[in-house]
Amino acid sequence: MLTKELKKDFYQRLHNRRVIVLASYEVDSVAACRILISLFKTDSIQYTLVPVFTTDNIEQAYLEHNAHCDDFLFVNCGATVDLLELLSPSGVINLYVIDAHRPISVTNVFSEQVHVLVRDTEAIEEIPKFEDVFRDDDEDEQSEADEAVDDESSDGGDLDENGDPSASEAAKAERKRKKKGFDDEKYLKMAKKQRERRQWEEKRTQILRSYEESTFFSCSSAEIAYELSWLLSKDTNNLLWLGIIGLTDQYFLNRVSKSGTGYLTERDFLGAHVRRLNNWLENDSSSIVSVDCMKISAERELRLYLYRHWSIWDSFYHSLFTMSQFKLWSLKGQRKHLDFLSSIGLSLANCKRKFKSIDTKIRGEASSKIISTYERLFRQGLKSNIWFSSFIAQYGVMNKFSALDVTIAVNALLEEPCEMTSSTEKFMKALDALSYTNSSMIAESIDKAKLLLEAICEQTKNVLSTNRAVNTGQFVLVSLSSSIKDVKFFASFNSFKLLCLYIENCIVSSNNRLGNKSFIITAPSSVEENNTVILGLPPLLLMEDKYSNIFGKAFETAADMTKSRIYQSYFENNYLDIRTEDLVKFLDALTTIMSA
């Protein structure tokens, strides 16, 4: 069922109980878990945190803990799958779901054991009605069975007054004649029921196909966790910052529309809390605030990754927006980049120097100069800008981080290509890094993020130079070779998706006519030697206004048509593993499906 009373129907029911928290490997999940753990510790709620990758991990974790725990909380996982079918929980088990993935499984919506936590503002009118997807035919089947029993009992009870069965042969023959010729009234009644059942099933299939056709994202899980802390009157700047990180993670990985209402609406929601919790620091001069107290402010943030901890030159060359807009893989784009820097008034020496080592006055004016110059030279005809509205956090004198930089850094911790560190250890490191007092770990993870961005940009340049993109008419197919440089960086889903976003943006920048085309990127699997991974991305123009991805159901249909061997148990169903020998027929079927 959908639960909007976060305090009453969720949190208060966990008091004096133990809860198992299953969280996916996403920055938004890490931020949400950090908020929830803070609340659990305040109210002495026992918990066990289990990071999960796939639905198989969910099932395994449930089997390990269901014997001694009745409450399970799913963070950024579980909403889109039928949890009752997957886990078969007993009647005493409570399943709570905080998940940004949509659409929600209709079974989860109408089950009393599953509680999907949603915001009051979330639109639920698209969810099918109960009577359209569920039907109880037990009474009809029972009445038909009773009629059959009555017929059988009447067949064996035909005796005359003297108990002679031979005298009732005429009556038996009459009934057999009626059975062979069918009783008109009973036959019409059964035929009507079968026709109504068939029509209802056809309508149900059509409704579910329309409802589950495309996937999208709701507000981040960290935002819901922060709203819970607000309802409990336990919200602080530290927890608010974690909610901001969850929203920024969606922005960073294109899980929310950037120019539409998605990001802007959630930014305004969090911005109101930023003003509520931080305005008193500026207006009340009589208050004494510790220098280590976190302060959050809303600012215009450049779409330049890590430039405060890098150089402007390196940030330009390794940021998604500037690499695609300036076409920095080409000589013409590099000359355009140099002209832009000269228009700003920054010397080449300052651009290549560490940003922190630039003169204070120049450093303070750099952001505004870059924004004004870009708007003056390139804004006309462009739908997006070089900046977006975001937030900055500062604690202490030196520690000043943007939400975007922290998101990129924590993502690099989760995706760190280190075989000596387990996935659970990486998740716990990311959880520790989001502590506002642990700025040293953020600084270390920023160095890891630089390596990841450099590997992504290098691979993107290789794809563009070898012209691996093929326009099939229905979508653009990009096949990465088995000799991918720095393949270790792309073993995880988020880093591979980020690489695909770079490739899609740069290809569309080279050929604007492909802006309304979907993209499919394939690469050899780093886990199974005979497998290939496939990721489907919606058209770039669509992602700017409203994120909607149709590849999940399309992949499933194509696999059924061709009997391809796939593994599609990830939390985003537009990503799957497939046997390499089945890839060609799978793509042919996918082309046919998308052309229909």
Phi, psi and omega per residue, in radians:
M1 nan 2.755 3.104
L2 -1.503 2.214 -3.080
T3 -2.008 2.011 3.109
K4 -1.781 -0.334 3.096
E5 -1.495 1.473 -3.036
L6 -1.104 -0.664 -3.090
K7 -1.322 -0.861 -3.023
K8 -1.340 -0.846 -3.001
D9 -1.597 -0.026 3.111
F10 -2.239 -1.186 -2.944
Y11 -1.179 -0.776 -3.103
Q12 -1.153 -0.403 3.122
R13 -1.340 -0.210 -3.138
L14 -1.601 -0.146 -3.121
H15 -1.053 2.365 3.133
N16 1.093 0.434 3.104
R17 -2.254 2.999 3.100
R18 -2.005 2.408 -3.060
V19 -2.201 2.429 3.045
I20 -1.708 2.120 -3.110
V21 -1.801 2.019 3.080
L22 -1.820 2.064 -3.029
A23 -2.203 2.442 3.108
S24 -1.396 2.882 -3.096
Y25 -1.499 1.322 3.096
E26 -2.426 2.671 3.114
V27 -1.089 -0.681 3.097
D28 -1.040 -0.705 3.116
S29 -1.154 -0.719 3.130
V30 -1.085 -0.781 3.135
A31 -1.113 -0.742 3.123
A32 -1.105 -0.738 3.129
C33 -1.125 -0.646 3.121
R34 -1.077 -0.718 3.113
I35 -1.167 -0.826 -3.094
L36 -1.117 -0.700 3.129
I37 -1.108 -0.680 3.090
S38 -1.057 -0.723 3.112
L39 -1.210 -0.728 3.140
F40 -1.060 -0.737 -3.132
K41 -1.151 -0.626 3.139
T42 -1.102 -0.675 -3.060
D43 -1.835 0.264 3.065
S44 0.983 0.733 3.058
I45 -1.608 2.128 3.139
Q46 -1.273 2.509 -3.111
Y47 -2.604 2.755 2.996
T48 -2.301 2.201 -3.085
L49 -1.746 2.193 -3.123
V50 -2.248 1.875 3.049
P51 -1.249 2.477 -3.103
V52 -2.357 2.603 3.126
F53 -1.776 -0.753 -2.987
T54 -2.354 3.059 3.071
T55 -1.149 -0.478 3.062
D56 -1.127 -0.671 3.074
N57 -1.130 -0.642 3.096
I58 -1.073 -0.825 -3.125
E59 -1.099 -0.720 3.137
Q60 -1.147 -0.761 3.134
A61 -1.134 -0.655 3.121
Y62 -1.121 -0.761 -3.139
L63 -1.125 -0.511 -3.131
E64 -1.332 -0.475 -2.973
H65 -2.056 -0.203 -3.027
N66 -1.208 -0.314 -3.125
A67 -1.253 -0.475 -3.078
H68 -2.184 0.273 3.108
C69 -2.625 2.403 -3.084
D70 -1.880 -0.070 -3.084
D71 -2.145 2.175 3.134
F72 -2.176 2.334 3.115
L73 -2.055 2.170 -3.124
F74 -1.840 2.129 -3.126
V75 -1.924 2.014 -3.109
N76 0.998 0.616 3.026
C77 -2.804 2.635 3.020
G78 1.767 -0.369 -3.066
A79 -1.256 -0.626 -3.031
T80 -1.551 -0.126 -3.141
V81 -1.920 2.677 3.102
D82 -1.330 1.737 -3.071
L83 -1.186 -0.536 3.123
L84 -1.174 -0.698 3.115
E85 -1.271 -0.652 -3.094
L86 -1.231 -0.748 -2.982
L87 -1.863 -0.401 -3.066
S88 0.844 1.020 -3.065
P89 -1.265 2.661 3.051
S90 -1.316 3.000 -3.035
G91 -1.158 -0.319 -3.087
V92 -1.606 -0.108 -3.100
I93 -1.438 2.343 3.055
N94 -1.963 2.219 -3.130
L95 -1.969 2.044 3.123
Y96 -1.912 2.389 -3.043
V97 -2.235 2.161 2.942
I98 -2.061 1.774 -2.973
D99 -2.498 2.334 3.113
A100 -1.512 -0.236 -3.106
H101 -1.264 2.421 3.124
R102 -2.370 2.687 0.144
P103 -1.466 2.726 3.109
I104 -1.326 2.396 3.084
S105 -1.018 2.344 -3.085
V106 -1.115 -0.523 3.086
T107 -1.142 -0.702 3.087
N108 -1.150 -0.585 -3.112
V109 -1.146 -0.721 -3.018
F110 -1.793 0.054 3.108
S111 -1.497 2.448 3.114
E112 -1.444 -0.239 3.113
Q113 -1.515 -0.434 -3.103
V114 -1.763 2.202 -3.138
H115 -2.049 1.826 3.117
V116 -1.598 2.017 -3.081
L117 -1.444 2.142 -3.115
V118 -2.299 2.830 3.073
R119 -1.425 2.722 3.110
D120 -1.074 -0.540 -3.057
T121 -1.455 -0.113 -3.085
E122 -1.261 2.319 -3.141
A123 -1.316 2.223 -3.130
I124 -2.137 0.194 -3.091
E125 -1.223 -0.317 -3.125
E126 -1.402 -0.211 3.135
I127 -1.225 2.272 -3.129
P128 -1.061 2.714 3.073
K129 -1.284 2.695 -3.089
F130 -1.050 -0.791 -3.078
E131 -1.200 -0.265 3.136
D132 -1.475 -0.358 -3.080
V133 -2.108 -0.242 3.107
F134 -2.258 2.481 -3.103
R135 -2.565 2.365 -3.127
D136 -1.826 1.903 -3.128
D137 -1.856 0.286 -3.086
D138 -1.097 -0.702 -3.102
E139 -1.161 -0.726 3.125
D140 -1.101 -0.757 -3.134
E141 -1.143 -0.635 -3.138
Q142 -1.182 -0.699 -3.140
S143 -1.149 -0.648 3.102
E144 -1.161 -0.680 3.120
A145 -1.148 -0.693 3.121
D146 -1.103 -0.685 3.119
E147 -1.130 -0.688 3.130
A148 -1.138 -0.690 3.118
V149 -1.133 -0.695 3.119
D150 -1.089 -0.711 3.133
D151 -1.119 -0.746 -3.112
E152 -1.163 -0.704 -3.137
S153 -1.170 -0.612 3.134
S154 -1.235 -0.520 3.123
D155 -1.144 -0.595 -3.085
G156 -1.615 0.065 -3.059
G157 -2.037 0.430 -3.110
D158 -1.650 1.696 3.067
L159 -2.268 2.619 3.106
D160 -1.435 -3.038 -3.051
E161 -1.151 -0.553 -3.123
N162 -1.566 0.079 -3.131
G163 1.397 0.292 -3.136
D164 -1.580 1.987 -3.120
P165 -1.201 -0.408 -3.117
S166 -1.152 -0.433 -3.104
A167 -1.275 -0.263 -3.099
S168 -1.776 0.201 -3.124
E169 -1.072 -0.630 -3.132
A170 -1.146 -0.693 3.130
A171 -1.169 -0.681 3.107
K172 -1.109 -0.778 3.141
A173 -1.053 -0.659 3.132
E174 -1.131 -0.725 -3.139
R175 -1.196 -0.665 3.101
K176 -1.122 -0.646 3.112
R177 -1.104 -0.699 3.130
K178 -1.175 -0.633 3.128
K179 -1.161 -0.761 3.139
K180 -1.144 -0.645 -3.133
G181 -1.550 -0.038 -3.112
F182 1.120 2.349 3.034
D183 -1.297 2.119 -3.010
D184 -1.020 -0.813 -3.067
E185 -1.148 -0.758 -3.135
K186 -1.202 -0.702 -3.139
Y187 -1.108 -0.761 3.134
L188 -1.111 -0.644 3.134
K189 -1.158 -0.747 3.122
M190 -1.176 -0.717 3.137
A191 -1.110 -0.671 3.129
K192 -1.135 -0.738 3.127
K193 -1.120 -0.733 3.128
Q194 -1.135 -0.689 3.120
R195 -1.151 -0.753 3.110
E196 -1.112 -0.701 3.115
R197 -1.104 -0.767 -3.132
R198 -1.128 -0.741 3.111
Q199 -1.121 -0.694 3.126
W200 -1.143 -0.712 3.125
E201 -1.146 -0.686 3.088
E202 -1.118 -0.734 3.106
K203 -1.143 -0.712 3.128
R204 -1.089 -0.780 3.126
T205 -1.054 -0.739 3.136
Q206 -1.147 -0.723 -3.137
I207 -1.137 -0.797 -3.138
L208 -1.171 -0.629 3.106
R209 -1.113 -0.733 3.115
S210 -1.185 -0.667 -3.098
Y211 -1.249 -0.687 -3.058
E212 -1.721 0.131 -3.052
E213 -1.089 -0.739 -3.084
S214 -2.182 2.631 3.095
T215 -1.889 2.649 3.121
F216 -2.719 -3.025 -3.068
F217 -2.238 2.485 3.019
S218 -1.664 -2.882 3.129
C219 -1.112 2.698 -3.041
S220 -1.142 2.680 3.118
S221 -1.150 -0.581 3.121
A222 -1.128 -0.591 3.086
E223 -1.130 -0.749 3.127
I224 -1.125 -0.712 3.113
A225 -1.121 -0.686 3.103
Y226 -1.167 -0.697 3.122
E227 -1.074 -0.619 3.072
L228 -1.087 -0.762 3.120
S229 -1.113 -0.593 3.098
W230 -1.168 -0.753 3.119
L231 -1.130 -0.507 3.123
L232 -1.519 0.033 -3.106
S233 1.033 0.630 3.130
K234 -2.131 0.285 -3.095
D235 -1.361 2.493 3.098
T236 -2.384 3.014 3.067
N237 -1.063 -0.609 -3.142
N238 -1.113 -0.762 3.129
L239 -1.253 -0.629 3.088
L240 -1.086 -0.684 3.117
W241 -1.083 -0.653 3.104
L242 -1.159 -0.673 3.050
G243 -1.085 -0.664 3.093
I244 -1.136 -0.688 3.110
I245 -1.075 -0.704 3.119
G246 -1.082 -0.757 3.102
L247 -1.141 -0.733 -3.127
T248 -1.141 -0.567 3.083
D249 -1.095 -0.708 3.071
Q250 -1.106 -0.692 3.121
Y251 -1.145 -0.762 -3.068
F252 -1.093 -0.698 -3.094
L253 -1.742 0.351 3.065
N254 0.978 0.740 3.101
R255 -1.710 0.041 3.138
V256 -2.558 2.545 -3.125
S257 -1.126 2.395 -3.058
K258 -1.584 -0.648 -3.131
S259 -1.759 -0.190 3.122
G260 -1.505 -2.744 -3.057
T261 -1.475 -0.243 -3.027
G262 -1.028 -1.182 -3.090
Y263 -1.166 -0.721 -3.078
L264 -1.098 -0.698 3.139
T265 -1.116 -0.818 -3.120
E266 -1.220 -0.596 3.082
R267 -1.096 -0.717 3.112
D268 -1.137 -0.656 3.116
F269 -1.074 -0.833 -3.139
L270 -1.268 -0.568 3.117
G271 -1.081 -0.615 3.096
A272 -1.104 -0.684 3.105
H273 -1.245 -0.588 3.080
V274 -1.083 -0.775 3.118
R275 -1.148 -0.650 -3.117
R276 -1.165 -0.693 -3.039
L277 -1.589 -0.218 -3.022
N278 -2.109 -0.303 -3.112
N279 -1.104 -0.605 -3.106
W280 -1.131 -0.439 3.125
L281 -1.148 -0.528 -3.120
E282 -1.597 -0.618 -3.007
N283 -1.499 -0.508 -3.076
D284 -1.695 1.644 -3.086
S285 -1.313 -0.285 -3.113
S286 -1.414 -0.302 -3.104
S287 -1.370 2.562 3.124
I288 -1.879 2.094 -3.076
V289 -2.056 2.372 3.104
S290 -1.092 2.539 3.140
V291 -1.144 -0.421 3.135
D292 -1.506 0.013 3.124
C293 -1.214 2.318 -3.124
M294 -1.249 2.388 3.079
K295 -2.196 2.301 -3.109
I296 -2.049 2.412 3.114
S297 -2.415 2.590 3.082
A298 -1.553 2.254 -3.104
E299 -2.495 2.847 2.992
R300 -1.383 2.094 -3.062
E301 -1.850 2.253 3.065
L302 -1.175 2.524 3.087
R303 -1.487 0.796 3.084
L304 -1.987 2.049 -3.027
Y305 -1.265 2.190 2.956
L306 1.057 0.427 -3.038
Y307 -1.149 -0.466 3.105
R308 -1.205 -0.379 -3.106
H309 -1.992 0.147 -3.108
W310 -2.299 -2.659 2.952
S311 -1.994 2.720 3.120
I312 -1.053 -0.647 -3.133
W313 -1.087 -0.894 -3.124
D314 -1.155 -0.663 -3.138
S315 -1.128 -0.684 3.086
F316 -1.065 -0.729 -3.052
Y317 -1.355 -0.261 -3.053
H318 -2.128 0.181 3.081
S319 -1.701 2.479 -3.073
L320 -1.036 -0.824 -3.041
F321 -1.152 -0.902 -3.065
T322 -1.242 -0.609 3.120
M323 -1.103 -0.709 -3.126
S324 -1.371 -0.694 -3.090
Q325 -1.237 -0.701 -3.133
F326 -1.576 -0.135 -3.115
K327 0.952 0.988 -2.990
L328 -1.272 -0.041 3.059
W329 -1.447 -0.169 -3.111
S330 -1.939 2.737 3.112
L331 -1.118 -0.666 3.113
K332 -1.098 -0.721 3.117
G333 -1.170 -0.642 3.115
Q334 -1.167 -0.655 3.062
R335 -1.153 -0.673 3.094
K336 -1.100 -0.650 3.110
H337 -1.139 -0.758 3.119
L338 -1.119 -0.701 3.092
D339 -1.098 -0.673 3.138
F340 -1.137 -0.759 3.137
L341 -1.127 -0.661 3.096
S342 -1.174 -0.571 3.098
S343 -1.181 -0.526 3.108
I344 -1.226 -0.585 -3.094
G345 1.759 0.219 3.099
L346 -1.624 2.307 3.097
S347 -1.280 2.745 -3.141
L348 -1.103 -0.577 3.133
A349 -1.145 -0.741 3.116
N350 -1.170 -0.635 -3.135
C351 -1.147 -0.609 -3.095
K352 -1.582 -0.090 3.124
R353 -1.495 2.692 3.046
K354 -0.954 2.349 -3.046
F355 -1.049 -0.619 -3.113
K356 -1.210 -0.368 -3.109
S357 -1.637 -0.008 3.083
I358 -1.289 2.692 3.097
D359 -0.920 2.457 -3.043
T360 -1.018 -0.739 -3.114
K361 -1.139 -0.778 3.131
I362 -1.130 -0.704 3.138
R363 -1.108 -0.672 -3.128
G364 -1.227 -0.494 -3.102
E365 -1.669 -0.145 -3.021
A366 -1.061 -0.814 -3.076
S367 -1.077 -0.863 -3.117
S368 -1.136 -0.614 3.118
K369 -1.187 -0.707 3.119
I370 -1.114 -0.743 -3.131
I371 -1.137 -0.855 -3.094
S372 -1.144 -0.673 3.132
T373 -1.186 -0.722 3.121
Y374 -1.114 -0.770 3.140
E375 -1.122 -0.568 -3.128
R376 -1.324 -0.661 -3.025
L377 -1.658 -0.625 -2.945
F378 -2.168 -0.051 -3.035
R379 -1.163 -0.615 -3.067
Q380 -1.099 2.186 3.106
G381 1.495 -0.100 3.135
L382 -1.769 2.469 -3.076
K383 -1.515 -0.432 -3.090
S384 -2.089 2.788 -3.085
N385 -1.991 3.009 -3.104
I386 -1.444 -0.021 3.115
W387 -2.299 2.839 3.009
F388 -2.557 2.798 -3.094
S389 -1.410 2.135 -3.100
S390 -2.514 -2.766 -3.031
F391 -2.379 2.635 3.117
I392 -2.143 2.393 3.078
A393 -2.042 2.424 3.096
Q394 -2.366 2.305 3.048
Y395 -2.430 2.172 -3.005
G396 1.446 -2.934 -3.090
V397 -1.545 -0.727 -3.018
M398 -1.661 -0.463 -2.989
N399 -1.468 1.727 3.095
K400 -2.293 2.053 -3.070
F401 -2.264 2.505 2.997
S402 -1.559 2.704 3.132
A403 -1.084 -0.617 -3.137
L404 -1.154 -0.761 -3.128
D405 -1.134 -0.727 3.131
V406 -1.142 -0.703 3.117
T407 -1.051 -0.810 3.138
I408 -1.110 -0.705 -3.109
A409 -1.165 -0.795 -3.135
V410 -1.170 -0.640 3.078
N411 -1.072 -0.669 3.100
A412 -1.140 -0.595 3.074
L413 -1.124 -0.746 3.131
L414 -1.165 -0.588 -3.057
E415 -1.699 0.185 -3.057
E416 -1.000 2.166 -3.098
P417 -1.441 1.210 -3.127
C418 -2.138 1.974 -3.108
E419 -1.243 -0.373 -3.114
M420 -1.348 -0.287 -3.119
T421 -1.873 2.216 3.140
S422 -1.294 2.869 -3.141
S423 -1.111 -0.652 3.122
T424 -1.130 -0.696 3.106
E425 -1.130 -0.662 3.097
K426 -1.115 -0.709 3.127
F427 -1.110 -0.736 -3.128
M428 -1.194 -0.603 3.066
K429 -1.116 -0.759 3.111
A430 -1.103 -0.638 3.105
L431 -1.115 -0.722 3.106
D432 -1.205 -0.606 -3.102
A433 -1.134 -0.463 -3.122
L434 -1.418 0.012 2.992
S435 -1.286 2.230 -3.019
Y436 -1.151 -0.304 3.103
T437 -1.486 -0.151 -3.064
N438 -1.783 0.988 -3.084
S439 -1.213 -0.441 -3.140
S440 -1.138 -0.639 3.107
M441 -1.207 -0.616 3.057
I442 -1.091 -0.733 3.130
A443 -1.088 -0.701 3.104
E444 -1.166 -0.716 -3.122
S445 -1.225 -0.446 3.059
I446 -1.118 -0.663 3.073
D447 -1.111 -0.675 3.077
K448 -1.150 -0.648 3.130
A449 -1.125 -0.625 3.107
K450 -1.084 -0.739 3.127
L451 -1.113 -0.706 3.125
L452 -1.116 -0.779 -3.136
L453 -1.151 -0.656 3.102
E454 -1.123 -0.732 3.118
A455 -1.139 -0.687 3.137
I456 -1.126 -0.800 -3.115
C457 -1.167 -0.644 3.122
E458 -1.141 -0.744 3.128
Q459 -1.198 -0.638 3.098
T460 -1.093 -0.728 3.097
K461 -1.089 -0.666 3.123
N462 -1.127 -0.717 3.130
V463 -1.118 -0.740 -3.111
L464 -1.232 -0.645 -3.115
S465 -1.257 -0.531 3.132
T466 -1.632 -0.022 3.059
N467 0.949 1.019 -3.077
R468 -1.503 -0.078 -3.110
A469 -1.446 2.274 3.131
V470 -2.164 2.133 3.109
N471 -1.493 1.885 -3.109
T472 -1.483 -0.072 -3.080
G473 1.786 -0.791 3.133
Q474 -1.660 -0.504 3.116
F475 -2.758 2.932 3.080
V476 -1.754 2.152 -3.109
L477 -1.781 2.208 3.085
V478 -2.131 2.069 -3.111
S479 -1.910 2.049 3.104
L480 -1.519 2.448 -3.063
S481 -1.357 2.933 -3.137
S482 -1.265 -0.282 -3.129
S483 -1.684 0.812 3.130
I484 -1.184 2.251 3.093
K485 -1.266 2.443 -3.130
D486 0.959 0.782 -3.094
V487 -1.070 -0.406 -3.118
K488 -1.065 -0.483 -3.113
F489 -1.276 -0.354 -3.013
F490 -1.905 0.358 -3.136
A491 -1.288 -0.477 -3.122
S492 -1.668 2.800 -3.011
F493 -1.141 -0.843 -3.031
N494 -1.131 -0.701 3.122
S495 -1.199 -0.652 3.091
F496 -1.174 -0.674 3.092
K497 -1.135 -0.689 3.117
L498 -1.101 -0.710 3.057
L499 -1.048 -0.755 -3.136
C500 -1.135 -0.618 3.094
L501 -1.143 -0.718 3.068
Y502 -1.050 -0.813 -3.106
I503 -1.092 -0.802 -3.122
E504 -1.103 -0.812 -3.116
N505 -1.104 -0.714 -3.119
C506 -1.232 -0.668 3.117
I507 -1.166 -0.744 3.113
V508 -1.148 -0.616 3.086
S509 -1.119 -0.581 3.101
S510 -1.328 -0.525 -3.105
N511 -2.448 1.689 -3.047
N512 -1.099 -0.381 -3.133
R513 -1.172 -0.273 3.126
L514 -1.567 0.080 -3.120
G515 -1.129 -0.437 3.126
N516 -1.770 0.288 3.114
K517 -1.823 2.469 3.008
S518 -1.324 2.762 -3.132
F519 -2.133 2.455 3.003
I520 -2.188 2.148 -3.128
I521 -2.018 2.246 3.114
T522 -2.039 2.599 3.116
A523 -2.700 2.625 3.079
P524 -1.068 2.444 3.139
S525 -1.249 2.415 3.117
S526 -1.518 -0.102 -3.110
V527 -1.774 -0.920 -3.141
E528 -1.890 2.225 -3.059
E529 -1.133 -0.601 -3.076
N530 -1.654 0.226 -3.110
N531 -1.943 2.787 3.060
T532 -2.255 2.414 3.085
V533 -1.672 2.508 -3.122
I534 -2.263 2.341 3.067
L535 -2.242 2.256 3.102
G536 -1.859 2.263 -3.139
L537 -2.064 2.419 3.104
P538 -1.237 2.925 3.116
P539 -0.996 2.515 -3.081
L540 -1.096 -0.662 3.137
L541 -1.143 -0.582 3.121
L542 -1.215 -0.685 -3.108
M543 -1.153 -0.471 3.133
E544 -1.180 -0.604 -3.056
D545 -1.718 -0.866 -3.120
K546 -2.690 2.089 -3.109
Y547 -1.296 2.205 3.086
S548 -2.715 2.176 -3.058
N549 -2.115 2.123 -3.088
I550 -1.712 0.004 -2.987
F551 -1.268 -0.401 -3.107
G552 -1.025 -0.979 3.124
K553 -1.208 -0.586 3.113
A554 -1.119 -0.714 3.086
F555 -1.086 -0.766 -3.115
E556 -1.109 -0.748 3.136
T557 -1.150 -0.755 3.138
A558 -1.105 -0.673 3.117
A559 -1.164 -0.673 3.102
D560 -1.164 -0.693 -3.126
M561 -1.129 -0.688 -3.029
T562 -1.789 0.017 -3.091
K563 0.972 0.638 3.134
S564 -1.309 2.571 3.128
R565 -1.583 1.865 -3.080
I566 -2.178 2.816 3.004
Y567 -2.206 1.895 -3.031
Q568 -2.206 0.971 -3.098
S569 -1.917 0.255 3.087
Y570 -1.380 2.866 -3.061
F571 -1.332 -0.288 2.964
E572 -1.944 1.949 -2.996
N573 -1.367 0.044 3.011
N574 -1.511 0.194 3.120
Y575 -2.254 2.258 -3.107
L576 -2.673 2.877 2.991
D577 -1.846 2.464 3.129
I578 -2.454 2.584 3.056
R579 -1.114 2.354 -3.021
T580 -1.062 -0.620 -3.121
E581 -1.240 -0.276 3.109
D582 -1.645 -0.025 -2.977
L583 -1.162 -0.746 -3.045
V584 -1.117 -0.863 -3.135
K585 -1.183 -0.531 3.091
F586 -1.137 -0.794 3.140
L587 -1.178 -0.623 3.077
D588 -1.090 -0.772 3.116
A589 -1.153 -0.643 3.125
L590 -1.131 -0.670 3.090
T591 -1.101 -0.710 3.118
T592 -1.142 -0.728 -3.124
I593 -1.117 -0.768 -3.063
M594 -1.332 -0.306 3.084
S595 -1.509 -0.211 -3.118
A596 -1.297 nan nan
